[in-house]
Amino acid sequence: MNSSLQQLLDQLTGLHSDESKFPKCKVCEGDTNLFDCVDFYKHCSADPYRFGLSGIGVPYYRCGMCNFIFTDFIDEWSNDEVARYIYNADYVKVDPQYHGARALIVATEMARHLAGCEQLRILDFGSGSGAFAEEMRRRGFQHVESYDPFSSPVEPLGLFDLITCFEVIEHSPKPVKTLMEMVAKLSSHGAIIIGQTLQPGNIDEIGGRWWYLGPRNGHVSLFAEETFITLAARANLIYHRGPGLYIFLKDNLSKPIANVVAKAGSPVHLWRLGAPRPDFPAAGWQGIEYKGRSMFRWSTVSEIFWPEFELGAGVNLIQIPFLLSIKDGFVERCVLAINGKKLVTRVERRRLTGEIAVLKPRTCKVALLTPPPLTPYELRGAPDRRKLGLAVAC
């Protein structure tokens, strides 16, 4: 046996359950579970192990609340170490568009989106080679500056009307801090425009095989829309979903920026509805149970209502997180309804999600409609005669 391998094996302790070793979520401080573990050489490509294996495992964790996926692998690295082991001379091999091809594509698109903003002060945050700012200046945007902690580390002075951040925040091991750094450079009437690849709906199925999960590219933070909504709330910003763009803004926009935001999309609100916690009434629910560190209740009836609340103007996402269902195919037949109207309901990342757009705030009552709950005794002759439907997180 290789002596270094033997040394590593000798350092292992006996097997025991210890989920407390999993880190808290970096965005919402919720509990996490191990999502997957990949080799350090995995990069963003259709052939993610084209350069072989390093023999170094990189664990990724996922938050049960905001769906943020992250690794703490480089959390303690210095900037020099990150530059040495990730953003080195080999980096272009795992990101061939780094030196300008991506910037040309993005600048062409953004010049169209930002028509009317040519005189505004714009900062490209995480600018890489600086090619985006150069391309935008060629298109008539004369006040575009670049900032990147590795390639352009001199921080620009003053505040900016717009901050752009394209395929950057996934490289940050501290996304809340990174967003706050952008907010500190944003004027009181400004907006942050983020271009970012978000987790696909089948992320549970593909796990660490997702092409965008690549530690060799420095992709250490992977976002779902729920993560962005949570980040916006932490920074006291309003979140808008645009066509491939995600906008974080203040509520006192200048006219040119307001026009951009109006064309880009609507504000998005997220409502997470769970089973009653131990100190709340629980009609229609079984008692509290645990799956690992996650607390949940089984539903016992096929129609469950939540207390009324007010939808926000714009797009509203209604989510019910679940852990289990009484049988295969049960959850796919569950539907969310608002004020008696059934919503198109999708199942992804162990969430039931319905979406509704409203023009102005309005009060609503949410219902979960499920197939009839069954007992384990009815299903398979087990001694448990409780009516069980969906195991909903508290």
N, C-alpha and C positions, 0 to 999 in steps of 0.2 A: 504494500500500500504506500502511496505517496505520503511522505512524512508531513507535509503541510496539511493534507487532508486528514491524516490521523490526528494531528494536533487540534484541528477544528472539531472533529468528532469527540475527542476527549473532553472538550470544553462544554459539550452539551449536558444539560441536566435531564433528569427523568421526565417522562411525559406527564403533564398535568394540565388541566383546564385553567387558563388564566387570561380571560378576555380583557382584564383590566390593563393589560400591556398595550392594547390598541390605543393610539393617540386620540384625543378629542378633535372634533372637526375644527379646522382653522378658520372657517367662515362663521359658523353659528354656535360652536362649542358643544354640538350634540355628540351623542355616542356614535362610534364607528365600528365597522367590522372589516375584516380582511376581504378585499375585493379580488385581488389576484396578485401573483408574483411573476415577474418576467426578468429576463437577463438584461444586464446593463446595455448590451450592444443592440437591443431591439430598437429599431428606428422606424420612422414614418414612411412606409413603402409597401407596395404590394408584395415585396419579398423582404420582410422585416429582419431576417437573420442572414442577409446576404454576406455579411462580414463575419459570420460565425458566432461563437459564444465567448463571452468574457469569463464565465464562471462566477460572476458576481450577481446575486439575486437582488432585485429591487421590488420591495413590497408596496402595493397600492391599497389604500383603505377607502371605504365609502361611508359617508354620513347617512344615517337613517332618517334625518330630518330634511336637509336641503339637497341631498343627492350629490354633494361635492365628492369627487374622487381625487385623491392626492397621495403622494408619497412624502415621507420625511427624510428620504435618502440623502438629500443635499442640504438639509436645513442648517447644519453646522459648518458647511463649507464656506470659506472666504471667497471673495470675488476672484482672487488670483487662482484659487483651486478650481472654481467653476470654469474660468477661462482656460486653464491648463487641461482639464479632463473632458470638457464638453465643447466650449467655443474655441477650439484649437484649429490648426491647419486642416484637419480632417473633417471639420464641420460641414463644409460644402458638399462632401460626399453623401451626407444624410439629408441635406437641404439644398439641392441644386439651384433653387430659385433665389437663394439668399442674396446674391450680389446684384440683383436688379430686375430680373424677369417678373417676380411677384409685384414689385413696386410699380412697374409699368402698367400691369393689369389693374391694380388697385387705384392708381392715380387716374387712369382713364375713367373708371367707374365713379370715383369720388368727385372728380371735376363736374360730372353731370349732376350728382346729388347736391353738391354745394354751390350750384349756380346762384349768383346773387350775394355770395359771401366772399368775393374776391378781395375785398379790402379789410377783411377781419384778420385778427392776429391768431394764427393757428400753430399749435405745437404737436409734432409727431412724437409721441412718447414710446420709447422702446424702438427707436428708429433704425437699428441695425446699421447698415452701410450708409444711411442717409439718402438713398436713392429716391424715396417717396417724396421728400421735401423738394428735391431737385426737379422731379417730374412735375410736381404741382406748380412750381414757379414758372416752368415752361408753359403752363396752361393759364397763366395770368394771376395766380395766387402769389403775390409778392411778399407776403409777410408770414412765411412758413418757416419755423425753426425745428431743429432736431434735438432730441435728448435720448441718450442710451447710456446706462451705467457702465457698459463695457466699451462701446465704440465711440461714443460722444459724451464723456462723463462730466463735462462742464455744464452745470445747471443753468438754464436760461433765466434771465431776470424778468420780473414783472408778471402780470396775469394774462391769460389768453382767453379769447372768445370761444374757441373750439379746441378740443384736444382729441387727436385721433390715436388709436391704439389697435394696430392690426396684427393678429396672430402673435401677441406678445404676452398677455397676462397668464397664459398657460405655462410660461417659463418661470413665473414667480413662485418661490416657495412660501411667500407671505402675501397672498392676494389682497387681504384687507389693507395692509400697509401700502401696497402698491397703488390701490385705488385711492387711498387717502393722500398719497403723494400727488396724484393727478388732481384731486379736489383742491389741494392747497395751491395749485397753479391756475385754477379756473376762476374766471371773473364771476361776478354775482349774477350775470345774465347769460351764462355760458352753458355748454353741453359737452359731454364726453361721448365720442362715437367709437364703439368697440366692434371690430370685426373678429369673429371668433367661431371656431368649429365647436359645436355643442354635442353632447352625448347623443347617440342615436336611440331610437325607441327600443331597439333590441339589445341594449347594452348588457342586460342580464344574460342573454343567450351567448353573446360573443366574448364577454369578459375581457381579459387582457389581450385577446387577439384583435381587438379594435385597432385599426391601422394608425389612429392618431395617438394612441398610447405608446410613447417612445421615449424612454429615459435618455437614450443617446442623443436625441434632439433637444434634450432639456425640458421635455414636456412633463412637468411634475405636478401640475394642477389642471384638472379636467372638469369642465363646468356643465351643469344642466341649467335650464332656464330658471328652475327654482333657486339655484345658487345665485344667479344674477339678481333675482328679485330680493333675496336676502341681503346680498351685498349692497344694493341700492338703499335698502331700509337702514342699514348700519351707517351709511354715509349721509342720511337724510336727503336722498335724491329721489327723483321720480324716474321710474323705469319704463322705457318704451321699446317695443319689439318692432323692428323694421325689416325690410327685405334683405335678409342676410346680415343686417347690422343691428346692434343693440345699443340703445342710447340711454345715458344716465344724465339727467338734467336738473337744473334748479328751476324754481317756479316763477322766475322773473325774466323770461327770455327776451332778447332783443328781437326786432322784427325779422331780420334775415334768418336768424337761427330758428325762430318760431315757424317760419315757412318751411325750412328744411325738416323740422320735426313733424310738422303736419303732413308732409308728403311721405315721411318714412313709416308712420304707423301710429297705433294707439297706445295709451298707457296700459300697463298690464298689472293686475292685482291678483294675489294668490291667497286663497282661503284653504287652510288645512283643517279638516274636520276629523276628529278622532273619537274613539269610544270614551265614555265617561271615566274619569279617573276615580280612584278609590273614595274620595270625599264628595262625589257628586251623585245625584239620583241616577239609577241605571235600569229603568224600565225597558224591556226588550233586549236585555243583555245578560249574559252569564257573568259569573264573578271574575275577578282579576286573575290572570295567569301570566306566566313568563316564558319567553323563548330566548334563551341567552339573557342578555341584559334588557330585552325589549318587553314592555308590559302591554298586554292586550286583553280584549274581551271578545268572546264569541257572540255574534248576533243570534237572537232566538226567534225573531219574527221576520216576515218578508217585506215589511214597510217600516222604516225607521226615520224619525224626523229629528232635526237639530233646531235649536232656538233660532228665532229670526235675527237677521243681521242685514246691514246695508251694503249692497253692491256698489262699487265705485264706477264712475264714468269711464268707459273704455272696455277692454277685454278683462273678463274675470275668469280665473281658473279655480275650479272647485275640486279639491283633492281629498280622497280618503285613503290613507295608507293601510295596507293589510299585510298580514304575515302568512296566513293559511286560508284554505277554504275546505268545506266538508268533503268535496269530491272534485275530481277533474271536470273542467268545463263549467263549474259553478260560477266562478268570478266573471267569466266571459259573458254571462247572461245577466249580470248586475247592471243596473241603470241608475243614473242620477237624475233627479227631477227638481225643477225650481218653480215654486208656486203652481205645482201640478203639471208643468210642461216638461216632458222628458227631453233630456239633453243627449246629443251624441256623446257616448261615453267610451273612452279608450282605456286600455290596460297596458301600462308600461312601468318598469322599474318598481313593481309592487305598489302601484298607485292606481286607483280608479280616478280618472280625471274627466270632468265635463267642462266645457268652455262656453261662455255666453258673453255677448257684447251688449252693452246698454249705453244710451246716449247721455243719460244723467243718473245720478245716484238714486237707488230705489231699494226698498225693503223687500227681502225675499225669505222664503222658507224652503230649506233644502231637505229632500227626502232621498233615502237610499232604497231602491226597489230591488229585491233579490228573488231568486227561486225559493220555494218553500224549504225552510231548514229541515234537516233530517237528523235522526239519531244514529250514532255508531252501531247500535243494536239493529236498526233497520238495514243499514248498509252491509254489515258483515257479521252480525250476530255477536258483537262485542257487548260486554255487560253495561256499558255507558248508555243510559237511556235519555240523556239530555238532548234537547233540540239545539242543533248547531248549524250555523250558516257560514258567515264570514268572520275570520279572526281579525279584528280591526285594532290597530295600534292605538294606545291611549295617548 
